[in-house]
Amino acid sequence: MTTSLGIAATTAVLRKLLQDAIPSADLVGLLGNITVTALPPDKINVATETSQLNLFMYQARPNAGWSNSDLPSHGQAGSRLTNPPLALDLSYMMSAYGAANFHGEILLGYGGLVLHQTRVITRDLIKATFAGGALPPDLALLATADLDGQEELVSLSMEPMSIDDLSRLWQVFGEKYRPSITFQAHVVLLRATDPAAASGPPVQRTRLATTTSINPTITAVEPAAVTAATGASIDLIGTGLFSPDGVVQFSTGQTAHPTATSTSLRVTVTLPGTLLAGVNTVRVQLPARFQSDLRGGPESNVAPFMLRPAFARTVAGDPDITMTVPVFDGEVASTAITVKLVPAVGRRQAVSLLLNEFGTAAGAVARAYTISAPSRQDDATDVSDTITFPVSSVERAPYLVRVRVDGAETELLMTDGRYDRPMVDLT
């Protein structure tokens, strides 16, 4: 790994690369003594300008390819488990100075060609830069950067820059422009040297499995009102609603598995027989499997539907509605009507008997009565399938019978387009 000295070590290797190549170019006879420095432009003495190449690292930017390759991780106690690298691309400006005509351009062309032919800073080049037992103090320090040990070799590439960009850069230093080339060294991977906490042993087997949907959504319930009966079912319409381990949860906390014909766009589920009449809600849960058990996973939105009560059937198949012998007082009657319902009624549910006069003459107004059931708050049982309604002072007539439970009503049946049952006769 490369330590925090990696930036300076990269600059030192580049300077050494240019220094070592100068003698072979046979330029000393023309240009005199040539120096290679790594200074900000405003630190160079231009009062007695000599032949000089200067490397200035003017910008360090995050490397996009490495930035997210190794994210930080911490243990439960907050201790650091990994040291992710700080991945940087280094931008350099190489400027050429000369005391006479063409000297700067000669040096710039020579230095640019050396960088162009190098392309990659090899491990051998890095080792050669810091080889020897009598290094200056600065190079002796940079030799500990371990630049040659990082995972990826540092590569070089020219970096286009307009004359306006170069001019603005030189203006920062208050110096006159010198012929320059900009290039990039990428990537330098800096890692902290302080030790990270030891991590646990490698995971041998994962227990988490993915689900087939991350956002199940219910857009409709069909039918919106369903009559209670054995095997009654509803269809949930939407997207991402089905997985092999998926369940449908109702507002009562009960769950049911979708039928085998269900798809991600339409889930069919049979209603539990213990749902209460009235407005119920439903949602889809797609749990994640951990080996042999299931854990909580994504859930859909909640969708409402109406469960309509129904009359239980007698042995003969008729609605289970019984009535005591009516007591007549002139044109009014009193009795007690008992009904048996499916599903059973909760003791806190609002239950009413609805009577609508049947067979009225044309133009006459049909009588209608709503009779509330007595309170069952003190009942010993939470639910009951049998409700008795005290009926008094009802005009003598036959009546169609419905029962309303928390706003959901039993259905009337018809013949030839006319409601005609169930019925009680109070004549």
C-alpha positions in Angstrom: 0.0 0.0 0.0 1.1 3.6 -0.5 1.3 5.9 2.5 0.4 9.5 2.7 3.8 10.2 1.2 2.6 8.8 -2.2 2.0 12.2 -3.8 5.4 13.5 -3.1 7.0 10.1 -4.1 5.2 10.2 -7.5 6.6 13.7 -8.1 10.1 12.6 -7.1 10.0 9.6 -9.5 9.0 11.9 -12.4 11.7 14.4 -11.6 14.3 11.6 -11.5 13.0 10.2 -14.8 13.6 13.5 -16.5 17.0 14.0 -14.8 18.3 10.6 -15.8 17.3 11.2 -19.5 19.0 14.6 -19.9 22.6 13.3 -20.4 21.6 10.9 -23.2 19.9 13.8 -25.1 23.3 15.6 -25.6 21.7 18.9 -24.8 24.2 20.2 -22.3 26.6 21.5 -24.9 23.9 23.8 -26.3 21.8 24.6 -23.3 24.5 24.5 -20.6 23.8 22.9 -17.2 20.1 21.8 -17.1 18.3 21.4 -13.8 14.9 19.7 -13.1 13.0 21.0 -10.1 9.6 20.5 -8.5 8.6 23.9 -7.3 5.7 26.3 -7.6 6.4 28.7 -10.5 6.6 31.7 -8.1 9.5 30.1 -6.3 11.8 29.9 -9.3 14.3 32.7 -9.7 13.7 34.2 -13.2 16.1 37.1 -12.6 19.0 35.0 -13.8 17.0 32.5 -15.9 18.8 29.3 -16.8 17.9 26.1 -18.6 15.4 24.4 -16.3 12.5 22.0 -16.4 10.0 22.4 -13.6 7.3 20.0 -12.5 4.4 21.5 -10.6 1.6 19.3 -9.2 -1.2 21.9 -9.3 -4.3 19.7 -8.6 -5.3 16.3 -7.0 -8.7 14.9 -7.9 -10.6 11.8 -6.8 -10.2 8.9 -9.2 -13.7 7.8 -10.3 -12.8 4.2 -10.9 -11.4 3.5 -7.4 -13.5 5.9 -5.3 -16.2 3.3 -4.5 -14.2 0.1 -4.8 -13.5 -0.4 -1.1 -15.8 1.5 1.2 -15.1 2.0 4.9 -16.4 -0.7 7.3 -16.7 -0.7 11.0 -17.5 -3.3 13.7 -20.4 -3.2 16.1 -18.3 -1.4 18.7 -17.4 1.3 16.2 -13.8 0.1 15.5 -12.6 0.4 12.0 -12.2 -2.9 10.1 -10.8 -1.8 6.8 -8.6 1.1 5.5 -10.0 2.1 2.1 -7.6 3.9 -0.2 -7.8 7.6 -1.0 -7.6 7.2 -4.8 -6.2 10.4 -6.5 -5.4 11.5 -10.0 -2.5 14.1 -9.9 -2.5 16.9 -12.5 1.0 18.3 -13.3 2.2 21.3 -15.3 5.7 20.9 -16.8 7.2 24.3 -17.6 10.5 25.0 -19.5 12.8 27.9 -18.8 15.7 29.0 -21.0 18.2 31.9 -21.1 18.3 32.2 -24.9 16.2 31.8 -28.0 14.5 28.4 -28.4 16.0 27.0 -25.2 12.6 26.8 -23.5 11.0 25.1 -26.5 13.8 22.6 -26.9 13.5 21.6 -23.2 9.8 21.4 -23.4 9.8 19.1 -26.4 12.4 16.9 -24.9 10.6 16.6 -21.6 7.2 16.0 -23.2 8.6 13.2 -25.4 10.2 11.5 -22.3 6.8 11.5 -20.5 5.0 10.4 -23.7 7.3 7.4 -24.1 7.2 6.4 -20.4 3.4 6.0 -20.1 3.7 3.9 -17.0 5.8 4.4 -13.9 7.1 0.8 -13.4 8.0 -0.7 -10.1 11.7 -0.9 -11.2 11.7 2.8 -12.0 10.4 3.6 -8.5 13.0 1.3 -6.8 15.7 2.9 -8.9 14.7 6.4 -7.7 15.1 5.5 -4.1 18.1 3.2 -4.5 21.4 3.8 -2.8 22.5 4.1 0.8 23.3 7.9 0.9 20.0 9.5 -0.1 19.3 13.1 0.7 16.9 13.4 3.7 13.9 14.2 1.5 14.4 11.2 -0.7 15.2 9.0 2.2 11.8 9.9 3.7 9.9 9.4 0.4 11.5 5.9 0.0 9.2 4.8 2.8 6.1 5.6 0.8 5.9 2.1 -0.7 4.7 3.5 -4.0 6.0 0.4 -5.8 3.7 -1.8 -3.7 0.3 -0.3 -4.6 -2.2 -2.5 -6.4 -2.2 -0.5 -9.7 0.7 1.0 -11.5 0.7 4.8 -11.9 0.1 5.7 -15.6 0.8 9.0 -17.4 -1.4 10.7 -20.0 -1.4 14.2 -21.5 -4.1 16.5 -20.2 -5.5 19.0 -22.7 -5.7 22.5 -21.4 -6.6 25.7 -23.3 -4.4 28.8 -23.4 -7.0 30.6 -21.3 -6.8 27.9 -18.5 -3.0 28.0 -18.6 -3.0 31.8 -18.4 -5.3 31.8 -15.4 -3.1 29.3 -13.7 0.0 31.4 -14.3 -1.8 34.5 -13.1 -2.3 32.9 -9.7 1.5 33.0 -9.2 2.0 36.5 -10.6 4.6 35.2 -13.1 4.9 35.6 -16.8 3.9 32.6 -18.8 6.5 30.0 -19.8 6.0 27.2 -22.4 4.2 24.4 -20.5 2.6 21.0 -21.0 0.0 19.6 -18.6 -0.3 15.8 -17.9 -1.9 13.5 -15.4 -0.6 10.7 -13.2 -3.3 8.3 -12.2 -3.9 6.5 -10.0 -2.2 7.0 -6.6 -3.7 4.9 -3.8 -3.1 6.3 -0.4 -3.9 4.2 2.7 -3.7 4.9 6.4 -0.8 3.2 8.1 -2.5 2.8 11.5 -3.8 -0.7 12.0 -7.5 -1.6 11.6 -9.3 -3.8 14.0 -9.2 -7.5 13.2 -12.3 -8.7 11.4 -14.1 -11.9 12.0 -13.5 -15.1 10.1 -14.8 -15.4 6.5 -18.6 -16.1 6.1 -19.0 -19.7 5.2 -22.7 -19.6 4.2 -25.1 -16.8 3.7 -28.6 -17.1 5.2 -30.1 -14.1 3.4 -32.0 -14.6 0.2 -33.4 -11.9 -2.0 -37.1 -11.4 -2.8 -38.5 -11.0 -6.3 -39.8 -7.5 -5.7 -38.6 -4.5 -3.7 -41.8 -2.4 -4.1 -45.0 -4.5 -4.2 -48.0 -2.2 -5.0 -51.8 -2.9 -4.8 -53.8 -0.6 -7.2 -57.2 -2.3 -6.9 -59.2 -5.1 -5.1 -61.7 -7.1 -7.1 -64.5 -7.3 -6.2 -64.5 -4.3 -3.9 -67.4 -5.8 -2.0 -67.5 -9.6 -1.5 -70.2 -11.6 0.2 -69.1 -13.9 3.0 -69.2 -17.6 2.0 -67.1 -20.7 2.2 -64.2 -20.3 -0.2 -64.9 -16.6 -0.9 -61.9 -15.0 -2.5 -60.6 -11.6 -3.7 -58.1 -10.6 -6.4 -55.4 -8.1 -5.6 -54.4 -6.1 -8.7 -51.0 -4.3 -8.9 -47.3 -4.9 -9.6 -44.6 -7.0 -7.9 -47.2 -8.8 -5.7 -46.1 -12.4 -5.8 -43.2 -14.5 -4.6 -43.2 -18.2 -3.5 -42.9 -17.2 0.1 -45.3 -14.3 -0.1 -48.4 -14.0 2.2 -51.4 -11.8 2.3 -52.1 -10.1 5.7 -55.5 -8.8 6.7 -56.3 -6.1 9.2 -57.2 -8.7 11.9 -53.6 -9.9 11.7 -54.6 -13.1 10.0 -52.6 -14.2 7.0 -53.3 -16.4 4.0 -51.2 -17.7 1.1 -52.0 -16.8 -2.5 -53.5 -19.5 -4.7 -51.3 -21.4 -7.2 -52.7 -19.3 -10.1 -51.4 -16.0 -8.7 -49.0 -13.8 -10.6 -47.0 -10.7 -9.8 -49.8 -8.7 -11.4 -52.8 -10.5 -9.9 -52.8 -12.3 -6.6 -55.9 -14.4 -5.7 -56.4 -15.2 -2.0 -59.2 -17.1 -0.2 -60.6 -15.1 2.7 -60.2 -16.5 6.2 -63.5 -17.6 7.7 -63.0 -15.6 10.8 -63.0 -12.1 9.2 -65.7 -9.8 10.6 -68.2 -8.2 8.3 -67.6 -4.6 7.3 -64.5 -2.8 6.0 -61.4 -4.9 6.1 -57.9 -4.1 4.8 -55.3 -6.3 3.1 -51.6 -6.0 2.2 -49.0 -8.2 0.6 -45.8 -9.2 2.5 -42.8 -10.7 0.6 -40.6 -12.0 3.4 -36.9 -12.7 2.9 -35.8 -16.3 3.6 -33.0 -17.0 6.1 -32.2 -20.6 5.6 -35.2 -22.5 7.0 -37.1 -19.5 8.4 -38.6 -16.3 7.0 -38.0 -12.8 8.2 -39.7 -9.5 7.4 -39.3 -8.2 3.9 -40.9 -5.6 1.6 -44.6 -4.9 2.1 -47.2 -3.4 -0.2 -49.6 -0.5 0.6 -52.8 -1.2 2.4 -56.0 -1.6 0.4 -59.6 -1.8 1.7 -62.4 -4.1 0.7 -65.9 -4.7 2.0 -67.0 -8.1 3.4 -70.7 -8.3 3.2 -72.5 -10.5 5.8 -74.8 -13.3 4.6 -77.7 -15.2 6.1 -76.8 -18.7 7.2 -78.8 -21.4 5.5 -81.3 -23.8 7.1 -81.3 -27.5 6.3 -83.8 -26.8 3.5 -81.5 -24.1 2.1 -83.5 -21.1 3.1 -82.1 -18.0 4.9 -82.0 -18.7 8.6 -84.6 -16.1 9.7 -87.1 -16.9 12.4 -89.9 -14.8 13.9 -92.0 -15.1 17.0 -95.8 -15.0 16.5 -96.7 -11.4 15.8 -98.9 -9.4 18.2 -101.2 -7.1 16.4 -102.6 -3.9 17.7 -104.9 -2.6 15.0 -102.7 -2.0 11.9 -99.4 -2.3 13.7 -97.5 -5.5 14.7 -94.8 -6.4 17.2 -92.6 -9.4 17.1 -89.0 -10.5 17.6 -86.9 -11.4 14.5 -83.9 -13.6 14.9 -81.3 -14.0 12.2 -78.2 -16.3 11.9 -75.3 -14.6 10.1 -72.1 -15.5 8.4 -69.6 -14.4 9.6 -70.3 -14.2 13.2 -70.8 -10.6 14.6 -68.4 -9.0 17.0 -70.0 -7.7 20.2 -68.8 -4.2 19.5 -70.1 -4.1 15.9 -73.1 -2.0 15.0 -75.9 -4.2 13.8 -79.2 -3.2 12.3 -82.3 -4.9 10.8 -83.6 -3.2 7.6 -87.2 -3.8 6.7 -88.6 -2.6 3.3 -92.3 -3.0 2.5 -92.9 -5.4 -0.4 -95.7 -5.2 -2.9 -96.9 -1.7 -2.5 -99.5 -0.4 -4.9 -98.4 1.8 -7.8 -97.8 5.3 -6.7 -97.8 4.5 -3.0 -94.7 5.1 -0.8 -93.2 1.9 0.6 -92.6 1.9 4.3 -89.1 1.3 5.6 -87.8 0.6 9.1 -84.3 0.4 10.6 -84.1 -1.4 13.9 -80.9 -1.6 15.9 -79.9 -4.7 17.8 -79.6 -4.5 21.6 -76.1 -3.7 22.9 -74.0 -6.8 23.4 -71.1 -5.1 25.2 -71.7 -7.3 28.3 -71.8 -10.6 26.4 -69.5 -13.3 27.6 -68.4 -14.2 24.1 -66.6 -11.9 21.6 -68.6 -13.0 18.6 -72.1 -14.4 18.0 -73.7 -15.7 14.8 -77.3 -15.2 16.2 -78.9 -11.8 16.6 -82.4 -11.0 17.8 -84.1 -7.8 17.0 -87.2 -6.5 18.9 -89.7 -5.2 16.4 -92.6 -3.1 17.6 -95.2 -0.8 16.1 -94.5 -1.8 12.5 -97.3 -1.4 10.0 -98.9 -4.7 8.9 -97.3 -5.8 5.6 -94.8 -8.2 4.1 -91.2 -6.9 4.3 -87.9 -7.6 2.5 -85.3 -8.3 5.2 -81.6 -7.1 5.2 -79.1 -6.9 8.0 -76.4 -4.2 8.2 -73.2 -4.9 10.1 -70.7 -2.0 10.3 -72.1 -0.5 7.1 -72.0 -3.8 5.1 -75.4 -5.2 4.2 -76.7 -8.6 3.3 -77.8 -9.0 -0.3 -81.4 -9.1 -1.6 -82.3 -11.7 -4.2 -84.5 -11.0 -7.2 -86.7 -12.7 -9.7 -87.4 -11.2 -13.1 -85.5 -8.1 -12.2 -87.5 -7.5 -8.9 -86.3 -8.0 -5.4 -88.5 -10.5 -3.7 -86.5 -12.3 -1.0 -85.7 -12.9 1.8 -89.0 -11.8 3.4 -91.0 -11.9 6.6 -94.8 -11.6 6.6 -96.3 -9.3 9.2 -99.8 -9.4 7.9 
